[in-house]
């Protein structure tokens, strides 16, 4: 049994003052992946709403060393994305399925060339070739590029071919890695990973940004690299974690609602468009009982609880 002690972003560990602010720009997506639980059909927000959110990030960034992460859905479906990245004062990362043509990306790069483009390659849902677009970004721009191949256990051979093809691109600003496709929330559609599949995946794991500290019941603390979705297999459900949500991360929904992270969405802290704001709550003990893997917040183990025990007041343990 592996006891997870800490999971986090290497960049945050090296720079604990860094803040990641997530903007769920739109739930719309032009792909219909059978394993996706993120997509939702919604209208694109007005420019006035987005302008208010930009103003909030620029305000918040004056007090924090901030990086703004734009994702969805598929954020490039928002026609105002060029204006958004132009209006943001801080470092920007775009999460995309990379379906837009090369001319679109040339226009984006012409606006600013100091950002990161994180590409999720859903090869089971598209025949759209990405090699030319990827070569352009890697060889002809200053953009930092991360290519994440969404490895599906239903076609591991294809995942392996793509990894071997795109891992050959060489640049200090380029990272190619795999992540595992999860089943959908009902568990009946999507990849079904067996031990042999995971052994294949772990042998290729070479993620440069996320780390995992764990104890395998031998008293020796170990650390290794990890991917986002792999964490769902690793984390047990009977742990409490202290996380930096609200201190090192914020989550902003498309309508301007602000949350400490994307898993705690019962009640917004405030709405950027309608409410006054000045201060964000700092850190918390997470009783979500899982790692919020789409949100890069460092989490460390506070304590374990036995299944069936009553909820303990563990804030005094911090």
C-alpha beads as a LAMMPS data file, in Angstrom:
LAMMPS data file: protein, C-alpha beads

318 atoms
317 bonds

1 atom types
1 bond types

-500.0 500.0 xlo xhi
-500.0 500.0 ylo yhi
-500.0 500.0 zlo zhi

Masses

1 110.0

Atoms # bond

1 1 1 0.000 0.000 0.000
2 1 1 1.311 3.416 -0.925
3 1 1 0.664 6.267 1.483
4 1 1 0.652 9.572 -0.371
5 1 1 2.413 12.264 1.642
6 1 1 2.461 15.141 -0.805
7 1 1 1.562 15.892 -4.389
8 1 1 2.334 19.146 -6.090
9 1 1 3.802 21.276 -8.780
10 1 1 7.597 21.489 -8.835
11 1 1 7.407 25.135 -9.751
12 1 1 5.335 25.924 -6.653
13 1 1 7.694 23.969 -4.424
14 1 1 10.622 25.972 -5.757
15 1 1 8.654 29.227 -5.556
16 1 1 6.030 29.044 -2.763
17 1 1 4.824 32.582 -3.494
18 1 1 3.646 31.664 -6.990
19 1 1 -0.103 31.823 -7.599
20 1 1 -1.960 29.935 -10.334
21 1 1 -5.299 31.469 -11.300
22 1 1 -7.542 29.238 -13.403
23 1 1 -10.125 30.734 -15.733
24 1 1 -12.733 28.313 -17.029
25 1 1 -13.289 30.367 -20.157
26 1 1 -16.007 28.219 -21.701
27 1 1 -17.445 24.746 -21.320
28 1 1 -17.896 24.431 -25.060
29 1 1 -15.698 22.009 -26.984
30 1 1 -15.567 20.906 -30.605
31 1 1 -14.612 17.361 -29.572
32 1 1 -17.037 14.886 -28.059
33 1 1 -14.715 12.542 -26.171
34 1 1 -16.676 9.683 -24.650
35 1 1 -14.622 9.830 -21.439
36 1 1 -14.982 13.598 -20.871
37 1 1 -16.894 14.956 -17.872
38 1 1 -15.699 18.546 -18.286
39 1 1 -17.632 19.569 -21.387
40 1 1 -20.848 21.496 -20.916
41 1 1 -23.101 23.247 -23.389
42 1 1 -23.181 26.916 -22.500
43 1 1 -23.218 30.288 -24.201
44 1 1 -20.015 32.255 -24.614
45 1 1 -19.986 35.059 -22.047
46 1 1 -20.175 38.689 -23.143
47 1 1 -17.032 40.769 -23.507
48 1 1 -18.152 42.915 -20.558
49 1 1 -18.042 39.871 -18.254
50 1 1 -14.641 38.828 -19.574
51 1 1 -13.306 42.372 -19.264
52 1 1 -14.266 42.399 -15.566
53 1 1 -12.470 39.074 -15.035
54 1 1 -9.354 40.411 -16.763
55 1 1 -9.437 43.441 -14.460
56 1 1 -9.701 41.129 -11.447
57 1 1 -6.693 39.036 -12.496
58 1 1 -4.659 42.169 -13.133
59 1 1 -5.674 43.504 -9.695
60 1 1 -4.830 40.209 -7.979
61 1 1 -1.518 39.977 -9.823
62 1 1 -0.328 43.240 -8.285
63 1 1 -0.151 41.474 -4.909
64 1 1 0.912 38.035 -6.134
65 1 1 3.371 36.506 -8.546
66 1 1 0.648 35.130 -10.774
67 1 1 0.219 32.879 -13.770
68 1 1 -3.191 32.800 -15.452
69 1 1 -4.341 29.484 -16.929
70 1 1 -7.037 29.583 -19.614
71 1 1 -8.941 26.377 -20.223
72 1 1 -12.361 24.851 -20.793
73 1 1 -13.894 23.083 -22.661
74 1 1 -11.855 24.436 -25.538
75 1 1 -10.826 28.069 -24.900
76 1 1 -9.954 28.758 -28.543
77 1 1 -13.696 28.578 -29.311
78 1 1 -14.079 31.905 -27.533
79 1 1 -13.683 34.559 -30.258
80 1 1 -12.281 37.001 -27.678
81 1 1 -9.298 34.813 -26.725
82 1 1 -6.796 37.049 -28.590
83 1 1 -8.095 40.112 -26.735
84 1 1 -7.981 38.224 -23.446
85 1 1 -4.332 37.223 -23.680
86 1 1 -3.480 40.734 -24.822
87 1 1 -5.291 42.255 -21.832
88 1 1 -3.771 40.068 -19.108
89 1 1 -0.726 41.566 -17.406
90 1 1 0.723 38.307 -16.069
91 1 1 2.090 35.122 -17.571
92 1 1 -0.489 33.120 -19.545
93 1 1 -0.907 29.425 -20.249
94 1 1 -3.521 28.162 -22.723
95 1 1 -4.868 24.606 -22.455
96 1 1 -6.086 23.494 -25.865
97 1 1 -6.873 20.480 -28.044
98 1 1 -4.867 22.289 -30.770
99 1 1 -7.592 21.914 -33.372
100 1 1 -7.262 25.463 -34.742
101 1 1 -5.194 25.873 -37.916
102 1 1 -1.631 27.172 -38.024
103 1 1 -2.675 30.693 -39.051
104 1 1 -4.698 31.004 -35.854
105 1 1 -1.656 30.141 -33.749
106 1 1 0.510 32.548 -35.707
107 1 1 -1.961 35.290 -34.804
108 1 1 -1.861 34.266 -31.133
109 1 1 1.942 34.277 -31.074
110 1 1 1.999 37.695 -32.726
111 1 1 0.106 39.086 -29.720
112 1 1 2.518 37.708 -27.129
113 1 1 5.346 35.201 -27.283
114 1 1 6.033 34.821 -23.561
115 1 1 3.414 32.221 -22.679
116 1 1 2.899 28.449 -22.484
117 1 1 0.644 26.411 -24.755
118 1 1 -0.399 23.088 -23.207
119 1 1 -1.778 20.717 -25.831
120 1 1 -3.927 17.676 -25.080
121 1 1 -3.730 15.331 -28.043
122 1 1 -6.948 13.273 -28.061
123 1 1 -5.904 11.016 -30.914
124 1 1 -8.937 8.728 -30.590
125 1 1 -11.247 11.635 -31.454
126 1 1 -9.491 13.460 -34.264
127 1 1 -7.522 12.833 -37.437
128 1 1 -6.276 16.389 -37.443
129 1 1 -2.519 16.302 -38.046
130 1 1 -0.614 18.483 -35.595
131 1 1 3.002 17.993 -36.712
132 1 1 3.324 21.178 -38.805
133 1 1 1.675 23.362 -36.167
134 1 1 3.795 21.830 -33.440
135 1 1 7.020 22.306 -35.405
136 1 1 6.131 25.947 -35.945
137 1 1 5.671 26.578 -32.217
138 1 1 8.770 24.615 -31.198
139 1 1 11.185 25.864 -33.863
140 1 1 9.959 29.329 -34.882
141 1 1 8.670 30.909 -31.663
142 1 1 9.709 31.543 -28.067
143 1 1 6.561 29.868 -26.778
144 1 1 6.905 27.119 -24.179
145 1 1 5.043 24.040 -25.463
146 1 1 3.783 21.018 -23.557
147 1 1 2.295 18.174 -25.598
148 1 1 0.221 15.751 -23.555
149 1 1 -0.716 12.582 -25.430
150 1 1 -3.947 11.248 -23.947
151 1 1 -3.066 7.557 -23.805
152 1 1 -6.142 5.382 -24.176
153 1 1 -5.866 1.755 -23.085
154 1 1 -8.159 0.846 -25.982
155 1 1 -5.374 1.779 -28.412
156 1 1 -2.022 1.702 -26.624
157 1 1 -0.166 0.980 -29.854
158 1 1 -1.256 4.324 -31.300
159 1 1 -0.275 6.141 -28.119
160 1 1 3.152 4.549 -28.250
161 1 1 3.639 5.528 -31.900
162 1 1 2.689 9.131 -31.229
163 1 1 4.925 9.384 -28.181
164 1 1 7.904 8.068 -30.135
165 1 1 7.147 10.465 -32.988
166 1 1 6.708 13.657 -30.986
167 1 1 9.237 12.958 -28.266
168 1 1 11.963 13.404 -30.916
169 1 1 11.318 17.136 -31.164
170 1 1 14.171 18.847 -29.373
171 1 1 13.966 22.201 -27.622
172 1 1 14.523 23.374 -24.019
173 1 1 11.063 24.931 -24.277
174 1 1 9.304 21.713 -25.306
175 1 1 7.986 18.834 -23.226
176 1 1 6.250 15.708 -24.541
177 1 1 4.637 13.312 -22.117
178 1 1 1.717 10.945 -21.721
179 1 1 -1.278 11.050 -19.478
180 1 1 -3.804 8.305 -19.025
181 1 1 -7.373 8.650 -20.251
182 1 1 -9.803 7.923 -17.452
183 1 1 -13.224 6.293 -17.703
184 1 1 -16.122 8.725 -17.552
185 1 1 -17.740 9.533 -14.208
186 1 1 -20.066 6.518 -14.499
187 1 1 -17.049 4.293 -15.077
188 1 1 -18.616 2.540 -18.049
189 1 1 -17.176 4.478 -21.007
190 1 1 -13.551 5.168 -21.762
191 1 1 -10.242 3.568 -20.953
192 1 1 -10.130 0.595 -18.604
193 1 1 -6.590 0.278 -17.232
194 1 1 -5.170 -3.056 -16.117
195 1 1 -1.895 -3.719 -14.311
196 1 1 -0.064 -4.500 -17.539
197 1 1 -1.256 -1.223 -19.072
198 1 1 -0.108 0.772 -16.053
199 1 1 3.300 -0.925 -16.134
200 1 1 3.693 0.209 -19.741
201 1 1 2.606 3.722 -18.874
202 1 1 4.831 4.118 -15.803
203 1 1 7.895 3.005 -17.747
204 1 1 7.381 6.013 -20.050
205 1 1 6.533 8.516 -17.349
206 1 1 8.771 11.556 -17.699
207 1 1 6.709 14.473 -16.480
208 1 1 8.803 17.551 -15.739
209 1 1 6.334 19.554 -13.700
210 1 1 4.464 17.376 -11.164
211 1 1 5.913 15.360 -8.291
212 1 1 4.673 12.761 -5.814
213 1 1 6.113 12.027 -2.355
214 1 1 5.062 8.707 -0.855
215 1 1 5.879 6.020 1.686
216 1 1 5.504 2.407 0.639
217 1 1 5.276 1.154 4.234
218 1 1 9.021 0.699 4.504
219 1 1 9.686 3.973 6.280
220 1 1 11.660 5.358 3.347
221 1 1 10.241 8.530 1.830
222 1 1 10.410 8.389 -1.951
223 1 1 9.636 10.836 -4.697
224 1 1 8.867 10.478 -8.376
225 1 1 7.259 12.310 -11.247
226 1 1 3.574 11.842 -11.883
227 1 1 0.860 12.864 -14.342
228 1 1 -2.492 14.488 -13.584
229 1 1 -4.871 11.612 -14.181
230 1 1 -2.554 9.006 -12.686
231 1 1 -3.218 10.624 -9.339
232 1 1 -6.778 9.370 -9.434
233 1 1 -5.438 5.841 -9.251
234 1 1 -2.971 6.678 -6.495
235 1 1 -4.901 8.652 -3.903
236 1 1 -6.869 6.757 -1.255
237 1 1 -10.194 8.083 -0.032
238 1 1 -9.429 8.036 3.708
239 1 1 -6.929 10.892 3.926
240 1 1 -7.190 14.543 4.852
241 1 1 -4.894 16.871 2.935
242 1 1 -3.830 20.421 3.587
243 1 1 -3.900 22.307 0.319
244 1 1 -2.941 25.773 -0.830
245 1 1 -6.237 26.580 -2.514
246 1 1 -6.978 30.241 -1.983
247 1 1 -3.324 30.964 -1.311
248 1 1 -1.587 29.594 -4.382
249 1 1 -4.603 28.942 -6.591
250 1 1 -7.915 30.481 -7.538
251 1 1 -10.623 29.144 -9.821
252 1 1 -12.815 31.540 -11.784
253 1 1 -15.852 30.177 -13.604
254 1 1 -16.968 31.549 -16.958
255 1 1 -19.655 33.711 -15.299
256 1 1 -17.195 35.351 -12.879
257 1 1 -17.831 33.181 -9.800
258 1 1 -14.626 32.756 -7.748
259 1 1 -13.808 29.561 -5.825
260 1 1 -10.691 28.442 -3.916
261 1 1 -10.397 25.512 -6.351
262 1 1 -12.508 23.687 -8.912
263 1 1 -13.527 20.890 -6.526
264 1 1 -15.010 23.210 -3.874
265 1 1 -17.785 24.763 -5.933
266 1 1 -20.772 24.631 -3.607
267 1 1 -20.762 28.354 -2.885
268 1 1 -18.636 31.004 -4.607
269 1 1 -16.478 33.303 -2.513
270 1 1 -17.876 36.152 -4.573
271 1 1 -18.755 37.060 -8.150
272 1 1 -16.320 39.345 -9.955
273 1 1 -19.029 41.026 -12.015
274 1 1 -21.540 41.722 -9.237
275 1 1 -19.621 41.843 -5.934
276 1 1 -16.872 43.808 -4.243
277 1 1 -13.653 41.942 -3.566
278 1 1 -10.510 42.658 -1.603
279 1 1 -9.219 39.515 0.085
280 1 1 -9.152 35.775 -0.664
281 1 1 -9.285 33.063 2.069
282 1 1 -5.907 31.424 2.681
283 1 1 -5.301 27.674 2.513
284 1 1 -7.554 24.999 3.953
285 1 1 -7.828 21.425 5.082
286 1 1 -9.473 19.577 2.242
287 1 1 -12.144 17.019 3.110
288 1 1 -12.803 16.366 -0.566
289 1 1 -11.057 13.010 -0.018
290 1 1 -9.147 13.079 -3.248
291 1 1 -6.548 14.963 -5.193
292 1 1 -7.934 17.706 -7.414
293 1 1 -5.791 16.582 -10.302
294 1 1 -6.909 19.151 -12.865
295 1 1 -5.899 21.910 -10.464
296 1 1 -2.201 22.083 -9.753
297 1 1 -2.367 22.745 -6.035
298 1 1 0.288 21.266 -3.740
299 1 1 -1.297 19.003 -1.158
300 1 1 0.366 17.378 1.820
301 1 1 -0.999 14.716 4.133
302 1 1 -2.419 16.008 7.402
303 1 1 -3.763 12.784 8.843
304 1 1 -5.581 9.594 8.009
305 1 1 -8.989 8.589 9.190
306 1 1 -10.407 5.106 9.276
307 1 1 -13.407 4.502 7.094
308 1 1 -16.472 4.714 9.301
309 1 1 -14.968 7.021 11.914
310 1 1 -16.667 10.304 12.606
311 1 1 -15.298 13.494 11.140
312 1 1 -12.528 14.860 13.334
313 1 1 -11.665 18.479 13.904
314 1 1 -8.143 18.280 12.514
315 1 1 -7.411 21.937 12.090
316 1 1 -5.681 21.872 15.500
317 1 1 -3.117 19.468 14.053
318 1 1 -1.757 22.032 11.621

Bonds

1 1 1 2
2 1 2 3
3 1 3 4
4 1 4 5
5 1 5 6
6 1 6 7
7 1 7 8
8 1 8 9
9 1 9 10
10 1 10 11
11 1 11 12
12 1 12 13
13 1 13 14
14 1 14 15
15 1 15 16
16 1 16 17
17 1 17 18
18 1 18 19
19 1 19 20
20 1 20 21
21 1 21 22
22 1 22 23
23 1 23 24
24 1 24 25
25 1 25 26
26 1 26 27
27 1 27 28
28 1 28 29
29 1 29 30
30 1 30 31
31 1 31 32
32 1 32 33
33 1 33 34
34 1 34 35
35 1 35 36
36 1 36 37
37 1 37 38
38 1 38 39
39 1 39 40
40 1 40 41
41 1 41 42
42 1 42 43
43 1 43 44
44 1 44 45
45 1 45 46
46 1 46 47
47 1 47 48
48 1 48 49
49 1 49 50
50 1 50 51
51 1 51 52
52 1 52 53
53 1 53 54
54 1 54 55
55 1 55 56
56 1 56 57
57 1 57 58
58 1 58 59
59 1 59 60
60 1 60 61
61 1 61 62
62 1 62 63
63 1 63 64
64 1 64 65
65 1 65 66
66 1 66 67
67 1 67 68
68 1 68 69
69 1 69 70
70 1 70 71
71 1 71 72
72 1 72 73
73 1 73 74
74 1 74 75
75 1 75 76
76 1 76 77
77 1 77 78
78 1 78 79
79 1 79 80
80 1 80 81
81 1 81 82
82 1 82 83
83 1 83 84
84 1 84 85
85 1 85 86
86 1 86 87
87 1 87 88
88 1 88 89
89 1 89 90
90 1 90 91
91 1 91 92
92 1 92 93
93 1 93 94
94 1 94 95
95 1 95 96
96 1 96 97
97 1 97 98
98 1 98 99
99 1 99 100
100 1 100 101
101 1 101 102
102 1 102 103
103 1 103 104
104 1 104 105
105 1 105 106
106 1 106 107
107 1 107 108
108 1 108 109
109 1 109 110
110 1 110 111
111 1 111 112
112 1 112 113
113 1 113 114
114 1 114 115
115 1 115 116
116 1 116 117
117 1 117 118
118 1 118 119
119 1 119 120
120 1 120 121
121 1 121 122
122 1 122 123
123 1 123 124
124 1 124 125
125 1 125 126
126 1 126 127
127 1 127 128
128 1 128 129
129 1 129 130
130 1 130 131
131 1 131 132
132 1 132 133
133 1 133 134
134 1 134 135
135 1 135 136
136 1 136 137
137 1 137 138
138 1 138 139
139 1 139 140
140 1 140 141
141 1 141 142
142 1 142 143
143 1 143 144
144 1 144 145
145 1 145 146
146 1 146 147
147 1 147 148
148 1 148 149
149 1 149 150
150 1 150 151
151 1 151 152
152 1 152 153
153 1 153 154
154 1 154 155
155 1 155 156
156 1 156 157
157 1 157 158
158 1 158 159
159 1 159 160
160 1 160 161
161 1 161 162
162 1 162 163
163 1 163 164
164 1 164 165
165 1 165 166
166 1 166 167
167 1 167 168
168 1 168 169
169 1 169 170
170 1 170 171
171 1 171 172
172 1 172 173
173 1 173 174
174 1 174 175
175 1 175 176
176 1 176 177
177 1 177 178
178 1 178 179
179 1 179 180
180 1 180 181
181 1 181 182
182 1 182 183
183 1 183 184
184 1 184 185
185 1 185 186
186 1 186 187
187 1 187 188
188 1 188 189
189 1 189 190
190 1 190 191
191 1 191 192
192 1 192 193
193 1 193 194
194 1 194 195
195 1 195 196
196 1 196 197
197 1 197 198
198 1 198 199
199 1 199 200
200 1 200 201
201 1 201 202
202 1 202 203
203 1 203 204
204 1 204 205
205 1 205 206
206 1 206 207
207 1 207 208
208 1 208 209
209 1 209 210
210 1 210 211
211 1 211 212
212 1 212 213
213 1 213 214
214 1 214 215
215 1 215 216
216 1 216 217
217 1 217 218
218 1 218 219
219 1 219 220
220 1 220 221
221 1 221 222
222 1 222 223
223 1 223 224
224 1 224 225
225 1 225 226
226 1 226 227
227 1 227 228
228 1 228 229
229 1 229 230
230 1 230 231
231 1 231 232
232 1 232 233
233 1 233 234
234 1 234 235
235 1 235 236
236 1 236 237
237 1 237 238
238 1 238 239
239 1 239 240
240 1 240 241
241 1 241 242
242 1 242 243
243 1 243 244
244 1 244 245
245 1 245 246
246 1 246 247
247 1 247 248
248 1 248 249
249 1 249 250
250 1 250 251
251 1 251 252
252 1 252 253
253 1 253 254
254 1 254 255
255 1 255 256
256 1 256 257
257 1 257 258
258 1 258 259
259 1 259 260
260 1 260 261
261 1 261 262
262 1 262 263
263 1 263 264
264 1 264 265
265 1 265 266
266 1 266 267
267 1 267 268
268 1 268 269
269 1 269 270
270 1 270 271
271 1 271 272
272 1 272 273
273 1 273 274
274 1 274 275
275 1 275 276
276 1 276 277
277 1 277 278
278 1 278 279
279 1 279 280
280 1 280 281
281 1 281 282
282 1 282 283
283 1 283 284
284 1 284 285
285 1 285 286
286 1 286 287
287 1 287 288
288 1 288 289
289 1 289 290
290 1 290 291
291 1 291 292
292 1 292 293
293 1 293 294
294 1 294 295
295 1 295 296
296 1 296 297
297 1 297 298
298 1 298 299
299 1 299 300
300 1 300 301
301 1 301 302
302 1 302 303
303 1 303 304
304 1 304 305
305 1 305 306
306 1 306 307
307 1 307 308
308 1 308 309
309 1 309 310
310 1 310 311
311 1 311 312
312 1 312 313
313 1 313 314
314 1 314 315
315 1 315 316
316 1 316 317
317 1 317 318
